[in-house]
């Protein structure tokens, strides 16, 4: 008999870790960082867990023998099936044994590695490392984890389980829904999903495949159960063009580094308003790492109206040196931006604000915030800090965003179309509301508790 044990992602947004066990095989669907639990004890980057023992003792990661670094017990599971690259779904794999297989799409793998190579060092708890090539300002990038690529729509066997992932629309490319066939049941898992982005057809494809599989259980997200905002990417583009056209100085915008659809949207905004899109180095490095995926139509860093901003500092990081070494890339520093403010639309977050002392935004500049409004105390503090900077710079803020998650009626339509035997709402702070909202559908609803095991009969 197949079972699912919930080690996060129920009654909360993020931290997804769902242990699926058949008679012979055990896998986790996602192994994400639980921000809400970690912030009760830690304050990044100054106070962070030193190793997995800290997180285990605090009950933040599951106590499953044989899966973590340094654990000499026999390997406790057969792998991790990862839905996408967002940290609340995959970041805690850094604590796992390096030989434990991680199954995901190649785009997801590259985004994870690019983000890590361009971020703060995690020491021994890295997913990949940059190693200096002797005598040169070049670095070898190495993946330390045992990643296995899953092609969208192709079946992957893991023990007695059959796994098929289908790409879906979300706010990062490579996101997938998963269909998992066990010897006695079928489970469909949406991961994070939406139907109002530029890749809606991908979500449609997953829904059709999930329906065809006749799942016994559907694990489906519900992030926006009380936040069903109606903007889509076309709305973001239209409204941003209006703001940029009315701005006489520099335009700055803040959005997630891994939201490449949003990067494409602001590229279209820049073209429509006669400006150059200037990306941050970290955003550019993700695109640089995905340049081999020609069929994905990612924004090209070699476009004439795209540039990369490098911060002023004495020593470049390995990923910045790699970007500088590409002859086709247009590199800009603060002096370049300062002299061309009326011609630039610049990706710029709170953590870049020290650069404004060199850029000196002119009177008449503006800021477009194109990410979620603050939904917890930690984000509220960062949002307040951003507003303090903008007040100092005399820059008004415009909130223009489209969510990476499905609206409530879209979720209900997905459930009705797939028609599973049992629906389990996950990745939502409002599971009871969710259950009531879909109570008129011909499905059973199960609301699990954290740490509980559900047997699929």
Rosetta blueprint (number, residue, H / E / L):
1 X L
2 X L
3 X E
4 X E
5 X E
6 X E
7 X L
8 X L
9 X L
10 X L
11 X L
12 X L
13 X L
14 X L
15 X L
16 X L
17 X L
18 X E
19 X E
20 X E
21 X E
22 X L
23 X L
24 X L
25 X L
26 X E
27 X E
28 X E
29 X E
30 X L
31 X L
32 X L
33 X L
34 X L
35 X H
36 X H
37 X H
38 X H
39 X L
40 X L
41 X L
42 X L
43 X E
44 X L
45 X L
46 X L
47 X E
48 X L
49 X L
50 X L
51 X L
52 X H
53 X H
54 X H
55 X H
56 X H
57 X H
58 X L
59 X L
60 X L
61 X L
62 X L
63 X L
64 X L
65 X L
66 X L
67 X L
68 X E
69 X L
70 X L
71 X L
72 X L
73 X L
74 X L
75 X L
76 X L
77 X L
78 X L
79 X L
80 X E
81 X E
82 X L
83 X L
84 X L
85 X L
86 X L
87 X H
88 X H
89 X H
90 X H
91 X H
92 X H
93 X H
94 X H
95 X H
96 X E
97 X L
98 X L
99 X L
100 X L
101 X E
102 X E
103 X E
104 X E
105 X L
106 X H
107 X H
108 X H
109 X H
110 X H
111 X H
112 X H
113 X H
114 X H
115 X H
116 X H
117 X H
118 X L
119 X L
120 X L
121 X L
122 X L
123 X H
124 X H
125 X H
126 X L
127 X L
128 X E
129 X E
130 X E
131 X E
132 X E
133 X L
134 X L
135 X L
136 X L
137 X L
138 X L
139 X E
140 X E
141 X E
142 X E
143 X E
144 X L
145 X L
146 X E
147 X E
148 X E
149 X E
150 X L
151 X L
152 X L
153 X L
154 X L
155 X E
156 X E
157 X E
158 X E
159 X L
160 X L
161 X E
162 X E
163 X E
164 X E
165 X E
166 X E
167 X E
168 X L
169 X L
170 X L
171 X L
172 X L
173 X L
174 X L
175 X L
176 X E
177 X E
178 X E
179 X E
180 X E
181 X E
182 X L
183 X L
184 X L
185 X L
186 X E
187 X E
188 X E
189 X E
190 X L
191 X L
192 X L
193 X L
194 X L
195 X L
196 X L
197 X L
198 X L
199 X L
200 X H
201 X H
202 X H
203 X H
204 X H
205 X H
206 X H
207 X H
208 X H
209 X H
210 X H
211 X H
212 X H
213 X H
214 X L
215 X L
216 X L
217 X E
218 X E
219 X E
220 X E
221 X E
222 X L
223 X L
224 X L
225 X L
226 X L
227 X L
228 X L
229 X L
230 X L
231 X L
232 X L
233 X H
234 X H
235 X H
236 X H
237 X H
238 X H
239 X H
240 X H
241 X H
242 X H
243 X H
244 X H
245 X H
246 X L
247 X L
248 X L
249 X L
250 X L
251 X E
252 X E
253 X E
254 X E
255 X L
256 X L
257 X L
258 X L
259 X L
260 X H
261 X H
262 X H
263 X H
264 X H
265 X H
266 X H
267 X H
268 X H
269 X H
270 X H
271 X H
272 X H
273 X L
274 X L
275 X L
276 X E
277 X E
278 X E
279 X E
280 X E
281 X H
282 X H
283 X H
284 X H
285 X H
286 X H
287 X H
288 X H
289 X H
290 X L
291 X L
292 X L
293 X L
294 X H
295 X H
296 X H
297 X L
298 X L
299 X L
300 X L
301 X L
302 X L
303 X L
304 X L
305 X L
306 X E
307 X E
308 X E
309 X E
310 X L
311 X L
312 X L
313 X L
314 X L
315 X L
316 X L
317 X L
318 X H
319 X H
320 X H
321 X H
322 X H
323 X H
324 X H
325 X L
326 X L
327 X L
328 X L
329 X L
330 X L
331 X E
332 X E
333 X L
334 X H
335 X H
336 X H
337 X H
338 X H
339 X L
340 X L
341 X H
342 X H
343 X H
344 X E
345 X E
346 X E
347 X E
348 X L
349 X L
350 X H
351 X H
352 X H
353 X H
354 X H
355 X H
356 X H
357 X H
358 X H
359 X H
360 X L
361 X L
362 X L
363 X L
364 X L
365 X L
366 X E
367 X E
368 X E
369 X E
370 X L
371 X L
372 X L
373 X L
374 X L
375 X L
376 X L
377 X H
378 X H
379 X H
380 X H
381 X H
382 X H
383 X H
384 X H
385 X H
386 X H
387 X H
388 X H
389 X H
390 X H
391 X H
392 X H
393 X H
394 X L
395 X L
396 X E
397 X E
398 X E
399 X E
400 X L
401 X L
402 X L
403 X L
404 X L
405 X L
406 X L
407 X L
408 X H
409 X H
410 X H
411 X H
412 X H
413 X H
414 X H
415 X H
416 X H
417 X H
418 X H
419 X L
420 X L
421 X L
422 X E
423 X E
424 X E
425 X E
426 X E
427 X L
428 X L
429 X L
430 X L
431 X H
432 X H
433 X H
434 X H
435 X H
436 X H
437 X H
438 X L
439 X L
440 X L
441 X L
442 X L
443 X L
444 X E
445 X E
446 X L
447 X L
448 X L
449 X L
450 X L
451 X L
452 X L
453 X E
454 X E
455 X E
456 X L
457 X L
